[in-house]
């Protein structure tokens, strides 16, 4: 746990490419979505970039999330035209379903309380906060939104 240089509040830092962190998109927690079993959120996210069903299946079957990422960065295949508009929704959907599939992961996220979460992936200024903490931190923001949704769902069950 660190303190945010911007707000001075407590800050939980992680990197979404850490396969050992259950909150990361690289964590090997399989889930079902859209009629398929996905080995990780990263596999799902990368496959959803493409309309080509055969290529998406190749990504889904990649042996490691890093391999799925590499395939997802291919310039040989055209990304969906709406990808920039839907990519956050796709990542959110996969992560939320993972939390619903694994209650222990949802609990880990809920146990962070009100602490801000930052993806400190050094060179990613969209999903991460970059090495200077000035990035968009879309992954951290997404986790906090899912945490709020899980909290609301729990409150409705009482």
PELINWO-V287111 format. One line per field, one symbol per residue. ss: DSSP state (h for helix, s for strand, l for the rest). phi: phi as a letter, one per 30 degrees, with the letter a starting at -180 (. if undefined). psi: psi as a letter, one per 30 degrees, with the letter a starting at -180 (. if undefined). A space follows every 10 residues. Layout:
ss=???
phi=???
psi=???
//
This chain:
ss=lsslllllls ssssllllll llllllllll sssllsssll hhhhhhhlls llhhhhhhhh llllhhhhhh hhllllllsl llhhhhhhhh hhhhhhhhhh hlhhhhhhhh lllllssssl llllllllll lllllllhhh hhhhhhhhhh hhhhhhhl
phi=.bcdddcide bdcabdcddc cdddddddbd acahibccda ddededdddb dddddddede dedbeddddd ddcecdbdde dceddcdddd dddddddddd dbeddededd ddicddbbdc deccccdcci dcicddhedd ddddddeddd dddddddd
psi=kakkfefflk kkklkfgjff jfflffkijk lkkhglkkfl eeeeeeeffk fjeeeeeeee gkfkeeeeee efgkffkklk fgefefeeee eeeeeeeeee ejfeeeeeee ffbgkkkkjh jegjgdelgl fgggleheee eeeeeeeeee eeeeeff.
//
